[in-house]
C-alpha cells in the first residue's frame, strides 16, 4: 500500500461456500453403533443440529436426540444454555453429550451433567479455539481513496450487508469475523459480509467517521440503509438480532 494514511484496504468476501472447521472433528455416535465426524452446531426442539464433514456443501442437518448415544466436542466450546424455565446461562463450556445428559464445565472448572429434558436449547457462542484457517478462494482486494470514501456505498441491494471495521491482530475482531462469514450459508436470510481493514488509528476514514474503537459491525438492510451499529457488544446473539431487524423492512 503506497500510503497507509490515504488508502484503506477493503476485503470483500467472494466465496459463498464457507464452514467453520474445528482443529479436530466433533464425533456423534448413534444408537445404531455407527459414528460420524461432524461440527456440532446446536441443540433445540429435541434435535441435535450439526454439519456433516463428509458433505461440506450440504446445509446443516439434524437428528432426534433419541437416536443419539453420545456426542464429543473437540475441543469444548463456549455455550449458551437456555433452560425450559426460560432462564439463560452463557457461563459454560460444552464438553459432550452422554447418558441423556449434556456435560458442561462452569467458569470455576467444575463439571456438571444436565439432562436434555431440562434444556430448551444449547447454542455454541463465538469461540476462536474451535476455528482454524479455512481453505478458500483469495479475497478480492480493492483500494479506495480515503478522501471521498463512503462506507454506506458498500451496502449491497437485496441482501443484509454486514460491514466490519477491522484492525489486524485484534482477537475479538478475528473471532467474530469467522462467525459473520459463516452466516452466508443461511438460506433464510441473504447476508453479505464486507471487511474494511485499517492499519492504524491515524487512518483518515477513522477520523472522518469519528471512530474511537474497533472492531465495529455496521448492519444495513436490503435497501442499503444503516439499521444497527454494534460497537461495544457483538456476540453472536447481538449479530443475529441485528440481522433479523435489518431483514424486515
C-alpha positions as CSV (number, residue, x, y, z in Angstrom):
1,X,0.0,0.0,0.0
2,X,1.6,3.2,-1.2
3,X,0.3,5.5,1.6
4,X,-1.4,3.9,4.5
5,X,-2.9,7.2,5.6
6,X,-4.6,7.8,2.3
7,X,-5.7,4.3,1.4
8,X,-7.6,1.6,3.2
9,X,-8.0,-2.0,2.3
10,X,-11.5,-3.3,1.8
11,X,-11.6,-7.1,1.8
12,X,-14.8,-8.2,0.0
13,X,-15.8,-11.8,0.8
14,X,-16.4,-13.5,-2.6
15,X,-16.7,-17.2,-1.6
16,X,-20.1,-18.5,-0.6
17,X,-19.1,-22.0,0.5
18,X,-17.7,-21.4,4.0
19,X,-17.8,-23.6,7.1
20,X,-16.1,-23.1,10.4
21,X,-13.8,-26.1,10.8
22,X,-12.6,-27.5,14.1
23,X,-9.0,-28.4,15.0
24,X,-10.4,-31.9,15.2
25,X,-13.9,-33.0,14.1
26,X,-16.6,-33.5,16.7
27,X,-18.0,-37.0,16.8
28,X,-21.5,-38.3,17.0
29,X,-22.2,-41.9,18.0
30,X,-25.7,-43.1,17.1
31,X,-27.6,-45.8,19.0
32,X,-27.1,-48.0,15.9
33,X,-23.4,-48.0,16.9
34,X,-22.4,-46.0,13.8
35,X,-20.4,-42.8,14.2
36,X,-19.9,-39.7,12.2
37,X,-17.4,-36.8,12.1
38,X,-19.3,-33.6,12.4
39,X,-19.2,-30.0,13.5
40,X,-21.7,-29.6,16.4
41,X,-23.9,-26.5,15.9
42,X,-26.8,-26.6,18.4
43,X,-29.5,-28.5,20.3
44,X,-33.1,-27.3,20.1
45,X,-36.6,-28.7,19.9
46,X,-35.3,-32.2,20.8
47,X,-32.9,-32.3,17.9
48,X,-29.1,-32.0,17.6
49,X,-28.0,-29.9,14.6
50,X,-24.6,-30.5,13.0
51,X,-22.6,-30.1,9.8
52,X,-21.6,-33.4,8.2
53,X,-17.9,-33.0,7.4
54,X,-18.2,-35.6,4.6
55,X,-20.7,-33.4,2.8
56,X,-19.3,-29.8,3.4
57,X,-21.6,-28.3,0.6
58,X,-24.7,-29.6,2.3
59,X,-26.6,-27.4,4.6
60,X,-26.6,-28.4,8.3
61,X,-28.6,-31.5,9.2
62,X,-30.3,-32.7,12.4
63,X,-31.2,-35.9,14.2
64,X,-33.6,-36.5,17.0
65,X,-31.7,-36.7,20.3
66,X,-33.4,-40.0,21.0
67,X,-31.4,-41.6,18.1
68,X,-28.0,-40.4,19.5
69,X,-25.9,-42.2,22.1
70,X,-23.2,-39.6,22.6
71,X,-21.5,-36.5,21.2
72,X,-17.9,-35.5,21.8
73,X,-16.8,-31.9,21.1
74,X,-13.1,-31.4,20.2
75,X,-12.3,-29.1,21.8
76,X,-15.1,-28.0,24.2
77,X,-17.0,-24.8,23.1
78,X,-18.5,-21.8,24.7
79,X,-22.2,-22.5,25.1
80,X,-25.4,-20.5,25.6
81,X,-27.8,-22.7,27.5
82,X,-31.5,-21.9,27.6
83,X,-33.4,-23.9,30.2
84,X,-37.1,-24.9,29.9
85,X,-37.9,-22.5,32.7
86,X,-36.8,-19.6,30.5
87,X,-33.5,-18.8,32.1
88,X,-30.4,-18.5,30.0
89,X,-26.8,-19.1,31.1
90,X,-23.6,-18.4,29.0
91,X,-21.0,-19.3,31.6
92,X,-20.5,-22.9,30.5
93,X,-18.3,-24.8,28.1
94,X,-20.0,-27.7,26.4
95,X,-17.9,-30.9,26.5
96,X,-20.1,-33.7,25.4
97,X,-23.5,-35.4,25.5
98,X,-23.9,-38.9,27.0
99,X,-26.4,-40.9,29.0
100,X,-29.2,-38.4,28.1
101,X,-27.2,-35.5,29.7
102,X,-25.1,-32.6,28.4
103,X,-21.8,-32.5,30.2
104,X,-20.6,-28.9,30.8
105,X,-17.9,-27.1,32.7
106,X,-18.5,-23.8,34.5
107,X,-16.1,-20.9,34.9
108,X,-14.7,-22.4,38.1
109,X,-13.8,-25.6,36.3
110,X,-16.5,-27.7,37.9
111,X,-18.1,-30.3,35.6
112,X,-21.8,-31.0,35.8
113,X,-24.3,-33.1,33.8
114,X,-27.7,-31.6,32.9
115,X,-30.5,-33.8,31.5
116,X,-31.5,-32.7,28.0
117,X,-35.1,-32.8,29.2
118,X,-34.4,-29.7,31.4
119,X,-32.9,-27.8,28.5
120,X,-34.7,-25.9,25.8
121,X,-31.6,-25.2,23.6
122,X,-27.9,-25.1,23.6
123,X,-26.1,-23.0,21.1
124,X,-22.3,-22.6,20.7
125,X,-21.2,-19.0,21.1
126,X,-18.2,-17.4,19.4
127,X,-15.1,-19.4,20.3
128,X,-11.8,-18.8,18.5
129,X,-10.3,-22.1,19.9
130,X,-12.8,-24.1,17.8
131,X,-11.9,-22.5,14.5
132,X,-8.9,-22.6,12.3
133,X,-7.8,-21.1,8.9
134,X,-10.0,-22.3,6.1
135,X,-9.0,-23.1,2.5
136,X,-10.9,-20.7,0.4
137,X,-10.6,-18.5,-2.7
138,X,-8.4,-15.5,-2.3
139,X,-10.2,-12.4,-1.1
140,X,-10.8,-9.7,-3.7
141,X,-8.8,-6.6,-2.6
142,X,-10.0,-3.1,-3.6
143,X,-8.2,0.1,-2.8
144,X,-10.3,3.2,-2.3
145,X,-9.1,6.8,-1.9
146,X,-10.0,7.8,1.7
147,X,-10.7,11.4,0.8
148,X,-14.0,10.6,-0.8
149,X,-14.7,7.3,0.8
150,X,-18.3,6.5,1.7
151,X,-18.9,3.4,3.9
152,X,-22.6,3.5,3.1
153,X,-21.9,3.0,-0.6
154,X,-20.6,-0.5,0.1
155,X,-24.1,-1.8,1.1
156,X,-25.4,-4.3,-1.4
157,X,-29.1,-4.1,-2.5
158,X,-31.3,-7.1,-1.9
159,X,-29.2,-8.5,1.0
160,X,-28.4,-7.7,4.6
161,X,-24.9,-6.2,4.4
162,X,-22.6,-6.6,7.4
163,X,-19.6,-4.2,7.3
164,X,-16.8,-4.9,9.8
165,X,-14.3,-2.2,10.6
166,X,-11.2,-4.1,11.5
167,X,-7.6,-3.6,12.6
168,X,-5.2,-6.5,12.2
169,X,-4.3,-8.7,15.3
170,X,-7.5,-7.9,17.2
171,X,-8.5,-11.2,18.6
172,X,-12.1,-10.3,19.1
173,X,-12.3,-8.9,15.6
174,X,-11.0,-12.1,14.0
175,X,-13.1,-14.4,16.1
176,X,-16.3,-12.5,15.4
177,X,-15.5,-12.2,11.7
178,X,-15.3,-16.0,11.4
179,X,-18.8,-16.2,12.8
180,X,-20.1,-13.4,10.4
181,X,-18.6,-15.2,7.4
182,X,-20.4,-18.4,8.3
183,X,-23.7,-16.6,8.1
184,X,-23.5,-16.6,4.3
185,X,-24.8,-20.2,4.4
186,X,-28.1,-19.0,5.9
187,X,-30.7,-19.9,3.4
188,X,-33.5,-17.9,5.0
189,X,-31.7,-14.5,5.1
190,X,-29.2,-13.5,2.5
191,X,-26.1,-12.0,4.2
192,X,-23.1,-10.2,2.6
193,X,-20.1,-9.6,4.9
194,X,-17.6,-6.9,3.9
195,X,-14.4,-6.2,5.9
196,X,-12.7,-2.8,6.0
197,X,-9.1,-3.2,7.3
198,X,-7.3,-0.1,8.6
199,X,-3.6,-0.1,9.6
200,X,-3.5,2.4,12.4
201,X,-5.5,5.0,14.4
202,X,-4.4,7.8,12.2
203,X,-6.3,6.4,9.2
204,X,-8.4,9.2,7.7
205,X,-11.5,7.0,7.5
206,X,-11.5,6.6,11.3
207,X,-11.2,10.3,11.7
208,X,-13.9,11.1,9.1
209,X,-16.4,8.9,10.9
210,X,-15.1,9.7,14.4
211,X,-14.5,6.0,15.1
212,X,-12.8,5.6,18.5
213,X,-13.0,1.8,19.0
214,X,-12.6,-1.3,16.9
215,X,-13.9,-3.7,15.9
216,X,-17.3,-2.3,14.8
217,X,-20.1,-4.0,12.9
218,X,-22.5,-1.9,10.8
219,X,-25.6,-3.7,9.6
220,X,-27.5,-2.5,6.6
221,X,-31.0,-3.6,5.4
222,X,-31.9,-4.8,2.0
223,X,-32.4,-1.3,0.7
224,X,-28.9,-0.2,1.8
225,X,-30.0,1.8,4.8
226,X,-27.9,1.5,8.0
227,X,-30.0,-0.2,10.7
228,X,-27.6,-1.0,13.5
229,X,-24.1,-0.3,14.7
230,X,-22.6,-2.9,17.1
231,X,-19.7,-1.1,18.9
232,X,-19.4,-2.3,22.5
233,X,-21.1,-5.7,22.2
234,X,-21.0,-8.0,19.3
235,X,-21.8,-11.5,20.5
236,X,-23.4,-14.0,18.1
237,X,-26.8,-13.2,19.7
238,X,-26.3,-9.4,19.1
239,X,-25.4,-10.1,15.5
240,X,-28.3,-12.5,14.9
241,X,-30.8,-10.0,16.3
242,X,-29.4,-7.1,14.2
243,X,-29.6,-9.2,11.1
244,X,-33.3,-10.1,11.8
245,X,-34.1,-6.5,12.3
246,X,-32.4,-5.5,9.1
247,X,-34.1,-8.2,7.1
248,X,-37.6,-6.9,8.0
249,X,-38.1,-3.6,6.1
